[in-house]
């Protein structure tokens, strides 16, 4: 998913309030929007992705450990797990069966 309908520059500074290309408002970042979209009986965990270098994004290994901890606490069931920055994201639906 993306707010953009174009290819963003590799060195985008990901400004808080607006897109540097279009000037459009980005009041609610996608990572926040997804985190609060608890619907359809899914538990949700969104990992905030960051730009590590020009054109290279990712997240820290500890963020995956936090996901595992949440799953262990909240148990199985239906989950939406994704990564997102302020303007772009990806999400996967899955179901975890308790043993």
Chimera marker file (.cmm) of the C-alpha trace (Angstrom):
<marker_set name="trace">
<marker id="1" x="0.000" y="0.000" z="0.000" r="1" g="1" b="0" radius="0.5"/>
<marker id="2" x="1.200" y="3.505" z="-0.635" r="1" g="1" b="0" radius="0.5"/>
<marker id="3" x="0.153" y="7.113" z="-0.545" r="1" g="1" b="0" radius="0.5"/>
<marker id="4" x="2.234" y="7.636" z="-3.700" r="1" g="1" b="0" radius="0.5"/>
<marker id="5" x="1.247" y="6.766" z="-7.254" r="1" g="1" b="0" radius="0.5"/>
<marker id="6" x="4.812" y="7.335" z="-8.452" r="1" g="1" b="0" radius="0.5"/>
<marker id="7" x="8.296" y="6.053" z="-7.598" r="1" g="1" b="0" radius="0.5"/>
<marker id="8" x="9.711" y="7.945" z="-4.652" r="1" g="1" b="0" radius="0.5"/>
<marker id="9" x="13.329" y="9.124" z="-4.699" r="1" g="1" b="0" radius="0.5"/>
<marker id="10" x="15.754" y="6.680" z="-3.055" r="1" g="1" b="0" radius="0.5"/>
<marker id="11" x="16.917" y="9.370" z="-0.656" r="1" g="1" b="0" radius="0.5"/>
<marker id="12" x="13.452" y="10.571" z="0.431" r="1" g="1" b="0" radius="0.5"/>
<marker id="13" x="13.700" y="12.237" z="3.862" r="1" g="1" b="0" radius="0.5"/>
<marker id="14" x="10.201" y="10.980" z="4.745" r="1" g="1" b="0" radius="0.5"/>
<marker id="15" x="9.032" y="14.307" z="6.131" r="1" g="1" b="0" radius="0.5"/>
<marker id="16" x="6.413" y="14.281" z="8.855" r="1" g="1" b="0" radius="0.5"/>
<marker id="17" x="3.689" y="16.515" z="7.461" r="1" g="1" b="0" radius="0.5"/>
<marker id="18" x="3.843" y="16.429" z="3.655" r="1" g="1" b="0" radius="0.5"/>
<marker id="19" x="5.254" y="14.670" z="0.593" r="1" g="1" b="0" radius="0.5"/>
<marker id="20" x="8.394" y="16.313" z="-0.805" r="1" g="1" b="0" radius="0.5"/>
<marker id="21" x="7.309" y="15.538" z="-4.390" r="1" g="1" b="0" radius="0.5"/>
<marker id="22" x="3.620" y="16.498" z="-4.428" r="1" g="1" b="0" radius="0.5"/>
<marker id="23" x="3.379" y="18.723" z="-1.351" r="1" g="1" b="0" radius="0.5"/>
<marker id="24" x="0.311" y="16.693" z="-0.279" r="1" g="1" b="0" radius="0.5"/>
<marker id="25" x="-0.475" y="16.393" z="3.416" r="1" g="1" b="0" radius="0.5"/>
<marker id="26" x="0.569" y="13.214" z="5.218" r="1" g="1" b="0" radius="0.5"/>
<marker id="27" x="-1.320" y="13.852" z="8.449" r="1" g="1" b="0" radius="0.5"/>
<marker id="28" x="-1.653" y="10.175" z="9.358" r="1" g="1" b="0" radius="0.5"/>
<marker id="29" x="1.405" y="8.060" z="8.484" r="1" g="1" b="0" radius="0.5"/>
<marker id="30" x="0.604" y="4.619" z="7.066" r="1" g="1" b="0" radius="0.5"/>
<marker id="31" x="2.448" y="2.890" z="9.923" r="1" g="1" b="0" radius="0.5"/>
<marker id="32" x="0.091" y="4.601" z="12.420" r="1" g="1" b="0" radius="0.5"/>
<marker id="33" x="-2.993" y="4.119" z="10.249" r="1" g="1" b="0" radius="0.5"/>
<marker id="34" x="-2.381" y="0.367" z="10.029" r="1" g="1" b="0" radius="0.5"/>
<marker id="35" x="-1.644" y="0.019" z="13.745" r="1" g="1" b="0" radius="0.5"/>
<marker id="36" x="-5.077" y="1.375" z="14.608" r="1" g="1" b="0" radius="0.5"/>
<marker id="37" x="-7.081" y="-0.545" z="12.017" r="1" g="1" b="0" radius="0.5"/>
<marker id="38" x="-8.210" y="-3.357" z="14.315" r="1" g="1" b="0" radius="0.5"/>
<marker id="39" x="-11.091" y="-4.823" z="12.365" r="1" g="1" b="0" radius="0.5"/>
<marker id="40" x="-12.414" y="-8.181" z="11.265" r="1" g="1" b="0" radius="0.5"/>
<marker id="41" x="-11.261" y="-9.941" z="14.441" r="1" g="1" b="0" radius="0.5"/>
<marker id="42" x="-7.538" y="-9.664" z="13.644" r="1" g="1" b="0" radius="0.5"/>
<marker id="43" x="-4.755" y="-8.890" z="16.084" r="1" g="1" b="0" radius="0.5"/>
<marker id="44" x="-2.408" y="-6.374" z="14.471" r="1" g="1" b="0" radius="0.5"/>
<marker id="45" x="1.339" y="-5.796" z="14.711" r="1" g="1" b="0" radius="0.5"/>
<marker id="46" x="3.029" y="-3.237" z="12.461" r="1" g="1" b="0" radius="0.5"/>
<marker id="47" x="6.807" y="-2.864" z="12.498" r="1" g="1" b="0" radius="0.5"/>
<marker id="48" x="8.027" y="0.652" z="11.746" r="1" g="1" b="0" radius="0.5"/>
<marker id="49" x="10.440" y="0.461" z="8.820" r="1" g="1" b="0" radius="0.5"/>
<marker id="50" x="13.296" y="2.937" z="8.533" r="1" g="1" b="0" radius="0.5"/>
<marker id="51" x="15.631" y="4.052" z="5.785" r="1" g="1" b="0" radius="0.5"/>
<marker id="52" x="19.134" y="2.741" z="6.549" r="1" g="1" b="0" radius="0.5"/>
<marker id="53" x="20.718" y="4.148" z="3.385" r="1" g="1" b="0" radius="0.5"/>
<marker id="54" x="19.589" y="5.681" z="0.115" r="1" g="1" b="0" radius="0.5"/>
<marker id="55" x="17.104" y="3.180" z="-1.355" r="1" g="1" b="0" radius="0.5"/>
<marker id="56" x="17.614" y="0.671" z="1.494" r="1" g="1" b="0" radius="0.5"/>
<marker id="57" x="14.931" y="0.212" z="4.121" r="1" g="1" b="0" radius="0.5"/>
<marker id="58" x="14.422" y="-2.300" z="6.871" r="1" g="1" b="0" radius="0.5"/>
<marker id="59" x="13.870" y="-2.769" z="10.572" r="1" g="1" b="0" radius="0.5"/>
<marker id="60" x="15.776" y="-3.948" z="13.622" r="1" g="1" b="0" radius="0.5"/>
<marker id="61" x="15.891" y="-7.600" z="14.684" r="1" g="1" b="0" radius="0.5"/>
<marker id="62" x="14.558" y="-6.577" z="18.101" r="1" g="1" b="0" radius="0.5"/>
<marker id="63" x="11.323" y="-5.494" z="16.389" r="1" g="1" b="0" radius="0.5"/>
<marker id="64" x="10.767" y="-9.117" z="15.313" r="1" g="1" b="0" radius="0.5"/>
<marker id="65" x="11.451" y="-10.272" z="18.877" r="1" g="1" b="0" radius="0.5"/>
<marker id="66" x="8.756" y="-7.859" z="20.055" r="1" g="1" b="0" radius="0.5"/>
<marker id="67" x="6.329" y="-9.432" z="17.569" r="1" g="1" b="0" radius="0.5"/>
<marker id="68" x="7.105" y="-12.913" z="18.892" r="1" g="1" b="0" radius="0.5"/>
<marker id="69" x="6.564" y="-11.698" z="22.467" r="1" g="1" b="0" radius="0.5"/>
<marker id="70" x="3.163" y="-10.229" z="21.525" r="1" g="1" b="0" radius="0.5"/>
<marker id="71" x="2.089" y="-13.446" z="19.810" r="1" g="1" b="0" radius="0.5"/>
<marker id="72" x="3.163" y="-15.493" z="22.837" r="1" g="1" b="0" radius="0.5"/>
<marker id="73" x="1.187" y="-13.162" z="25.165" r="1" g="1" b="0" radius="0.5"/>
<marker id="74" x="-1.939" y="-12.755" z="23.035" r="1" g="1" b="0" radius="0.5"/>
<marker id="75" x="-1.952" y="-16.300" z="21.703" r="1" g="1" b="0" radius="0.5"/>
<marker id="76" x="-2.800" y="-17.629" z="18.305" r="1" g="1" b="0" radius="0.5"/>
<marker id="77" x="-5.624" y="-16.587" z="16.121" r="1" g="1" b="0" radius="0.5"/>
<marker id="78" x="-5.864" y="-14.274" z="13.172" r="1" g="1" b="0" radius="0.5"/>
<marker id="79" x="-3.083" y="-11.709" z="12.794" r="1" g="1" b="0" radius="0.5"/>
<marker id="80" x="-2.235" y="-8.892" z="10.411" r="1" g="1" b="0" radius="0.5"/>
<marker id="81" x="1.540" y="-8.409" z="10.439" r="1" g="1" b="0" radius="0.5"/>
<marker id="82" x="3.238" y="-5.736" z="8.413" r="1" g="1" b="0" radius="0.5"/>
<marker id="83" x="5.994" y="-3.217" z="7.990" r="1" g="1" b="0" radius="0.5"/>
<marker id="84" x="5.453" y="0.408" z="7.090" r="1" g="1" b="0" radius="0.5"/>
<marker id="85" x="7.131" y="3.783" z="6.984" r="1" g="1" b="0" radius="0.5"/>
<marker id="86" x="5.184" y="7.050" z="6.811" r="1" g="1" b="0" radius="0.5"/>
<marker id="87" x="4.100" y="6.638" z="3.170" r="1" g="1" b="0" radius="0.5"/>
<marker id="88" x="4.394" y="2.959" z="2.163" r="1" g="1" b="0" radius="0.5"/>
<marker id="89" x="3.735" y="-0.404" z="3.729" r="1" g="1" b="0" radius="0.5"/>
<marker id="90" x="3.082" y="-4.069" z="3.299" r="1" g="1" b="0" radius="0.5"/>
<marker id="91" x="0.832" y="-6.318" z="5.337" r="1" g="1" b="0" radius="0.5"/>
<marker id="92" x="0.263" y="-10.067" z="5.552" r="1" g="1" b="0" radius="0.5"/>
<marker id="93" x="-2.722" y="-11.877" z="7.004" r="1" g="1" b="0" radius="0.5"/>
<marker id="94" x="-2.083" y="-15.142" z="8.815" r="1" g="1" b="0" radius="0.5"/>
<marker id="95" x="-3.640" y="-17.498" z="11.297" r="1" g="1" b="0" radius="0.5"/>
<marker id="96" x="-1.664" y="-19.050" z="14.148" r="1" g="1" b="0" radius="0.5"/>
<marker id="97" x="-3.019" y="-22.220" z="15.693" r="1" g="1" b="0" radius="0.5"/>
<marker id="98" x="-2.372" y="-22.852" z="19.388" r="1" g="1" b="0" radius="0.5"/>
<marker id="99" x="-0.824" y="-26.232" z="20.147" r="1" g="1" b="0" radius="0.5"/>
<link id1="1" id2="2" r="1" g="1" b="0" radius="0.2"/>
<link id1="2" id2="3" r="1" g="1" b="0" radius="0.2"/>
<link id1="3" id2="4" r="1" g="1" b="0" radius="0.2"/>
<link id1="4" id2="5" r="1" g="1" b="0" radius="0.2"/>
<link id1="5" id2="6" r="1" g="1" b="0" radius="0.2"/>
<link id1="6" id2="7" r="1" g="1" b="0" radius="0.2"/>
<link id1="7" id2="8" r="1" g="1" b="0" radius="0.2"/>
<link id1="8" id2="9" r="1" g="1" b="0" radius="0.2"/>
<link id1="9" id2="10" r="1" g="1" b="0" radius="0.2"/>
<link id1="10" id2="11" r="1" g="1" b="0" radius="0.2"/>
<link id1="11" id2="12" r="1" g="1" b="0" radius="0.2"/>
<link id1="12" id2="13" r="1" g="1" b="0" radius="0.2"/>
<link id1="13" id2="14" r="1" g="1" b="0" radius="0.2"/>
<link id1="14" id2="15" r="1" g="1" b="0" radius="0.2"/>
<link id1="15" id2="16" r="1" g="1" b="0" radius="0.2"/>
<link id1="16" id2="17" r="1" g="1" b="0" radius="0.2"/>
<link id1="17" id2="18" r="1" g="1" b="0" radius="0.2"/>
<link id1="18" id2="19" r="1" g="1" b="0" radius="0.2"/>
<link id1="19" id2="20" r="1" g="1" b="0" radius="0.2"/>
<link id1="20" id2="21" r="1" g="1" b="0" radius="0.2"/>
<link id1="21" id2="22" r="1" g="1" b="0" radius="0.2"/>
<link id1="22" id2="23" r="1" g="1" b="0" radius="0.2"/>
<link id1="23" id2="24" r="1" g="1" b="0" radius="0.2"/>
<link id1="24" id2="25" r="1" g="1" b="0" radius="0.2"/>
<link id1="25" id2="26" r="1" g="1" b="0" radius="0.2"/>
<link id1="26" id2="27" r="1" g="1" b="0" radius="0.2"/>
<link id1="27" id2="28" r="1" g="1" b="0" radius="0.2"/>
<link id1="28" id2="29" r="1" g="1" b="0" radius="0.2"/>
<link id1="29" id2="30" r="1" g="1" b="0" radius="0.2"/>
<link id1="30" id2="31" r="1" g="1" b="0" radius="0.2"/>
<link id1="31" id2="32" r="1" g="1" b="0" radius="0.2"/>
<link id1="32" id2="33" r="1" g="1" b="0" radius="0.2"/>
<link id1="33" id2="34" r="1" g="1" b="0" radius="0.2"/>
<link id1="34" id2="35" r="1" g="1" b="0" radius="0.2"/>
<link id1="35" id2="36" r="1" g="1" b="0" radius="0.2"/>
<link id1="36" id2="37" r="1" g="1" b="0" radius="0.2"/>
<link id1="37" id2="38" r="1" g="1" b="0" radius="0.2"/>
<link id1="38" id2="39" r="1" g="1" b="0" radius="0.2"/>
<link id1="39" id2="40" r="1" g="1" b="0" radius="0.2"/>
<link id1="40" id2="41" r="1" g="1" b="0" radius="0.2"/>
<link id1="41" id2="42" r="1" g="1" b="0" radius="0.2"/>
<link id1="42" id2="43" r="1" g="1" b="0" radius="0.2"/>
<link id1="43" id2="44" r="1" g="1" b="0" radius="0.2"/>
<link id1="44" id2="45" r="1" g="1" b="0" radius="0.2"/>
<link id1="45" id2="46" r="1" g="1" b="0" radius="0.2"/>
<link id1="46" id2="47" r="1" g="1" b="0" radius="0.2"/>
<link id1="47" id2="48" r="1" g="1" b="0" radius="0.2"/>
<link id1="48" id2="49" r="1" g="1" b="0" radius="0.2"/>
<link id1="49" id2="50" r="1" g="1" b="0" radius="0.2"/>
<link id1="50" id2="51" r="1" g="1" b="0" radius="0.2"/>
<link id1="51" id2="52" r="1" g="1" b="0" radius="0.2"/>
<link id1="52" id2="53" r="1" g="1" b="0" radius="0.2"/>
<link id1="53" id2="54" r="1" g="1" b="0" radius="0.2"/>
<link id1="54" id2="55" r="1" g="1" b="0" radius="0.2"/>
<link id1="55" id2="56" r="1" g="1" b="0" radius="0.2"/>
<link id1="56" id2="57" r="1" g="1" b="0" radius="0.2"/>
<link id1="57" id2="58" r="1" g="1" b="0" radius="0.2"/>
<link id1="58" id2="59" r="1" g="1" b="0" radius="0.2"/>
<link id1="59" id2="60" r="1" g="1" b="0" radius="0.2"/>
<link id1="60" id2="61" r="1" g="1" b="0" radius="0.2"/>
<link id1="61" id2="62" r="1" g="1" b="0" radius="0.2"/>
<link id1="62" id2="63" r="1" g="1" b="0" radius="0.2"/>
<link id1="63" id2="64" r="1" g="1" b="0" radius="0.2"/>
<link id1="64" id2="65" r="1" g="1" b="0" radius="0.2"/>
<link id1="65" id2="66" r="1" g="1" b="0" radius="0.2"/>
<link id1="66" id2="67" r="1" g="1" b="0" radius="0.2"/>
<link id1="67" id2="68" r="1" g="1" b="0" radius="0.2"/>
<link id1="68" id2="69" r="1" g="1" b="0" radius="0.2"/>
<link id1="69" id2="70" r="1" g="1" b="0" radius="0.2"/>
<link id1="70" id2="71" r="1" g="1" b="0" radius="0.2"/>
<link id1="71" id2="72" r="1" g="1" b="0" radius="0.2"/>
<link id1="72" id2="73" r="1" g="1" b="0" radius="0.2"/>
<link id1="73" id2="74" r="1" g="1" b="0" radius="0.2"/>
<link id1="74" id2="75" r="1" g="1" b="0" radius="0.2"/>
<link id1="75" id2="76" r="1" g="1" b="0" radius="0.2"/>
<link id1="76" id2="77" r="1" g="1" b="0" radius="0.2"/>
<link id1="77" id2="78" r="1" g="1" b="0" radius="0.2"/>
<link id1="78" id2="79" r="1" g="1" b="0" radius="0.2"/>
<link id1="79" id2="80" r="1" g="1" b="0" radius="0.2"/>
<link id1="80" id2="81" r="1" g="1" b="0" radius="0.2"/>
<link id1="81" id2="82" r="1" g="1" b="0" radius="0.2"/>
<link id1="82" id2="83" r="1" g="1" b="0" radius="0.2"/>
<link id1="83" id2="84" r="1" g="1" b="0" radius="0.2"/>
<link id1="84" id2="85" r="1" g="1" b="0" radius="0.2"/>
<link id1="85" id2="86" r="1" g="1" b="0" radius="0.2"/>
<link id1="86" id2="87" r="1" g="1" b="0" radius="0.2"/>
<link id1="87" id2="88" r="1" g="1" b="0" radius="0.2"/>
<link id1="88" id2="89" r="1" g="1" b="0" radius="0.2"/>
<link id1="89" id2="90" r="1" g="1" b="0" radius="0.2"/>
<link id1="90" id2="91" r="1" g="1" b="0" radius="0.2"/>
<link id1="91" id2="92" r="1" g="1" b="0" radius="0.2"/>
<link id1="92" id2="93" r="1" g="1" b="0" radius="0.2"/>
<link id1="93" id2="94" r="1" g="1" b="0" radius="0.2"/>
<link id1="94" id2="95" r="1" g="1" b="0" radius="0.2"/>
<link id1="95" id2="96" r="1" g="1" b="0" radius="0.2"/>
<link id1="96" id2="97" r="1" g="1" b="0" radius="0.2"/>
<link id1="97" id2="98" r="1" g="1" b="0" radius="0.2"/>
<link id1="98" id2="99" r="1" g="1" b="0" radius="0.2"/>
</marker_set>
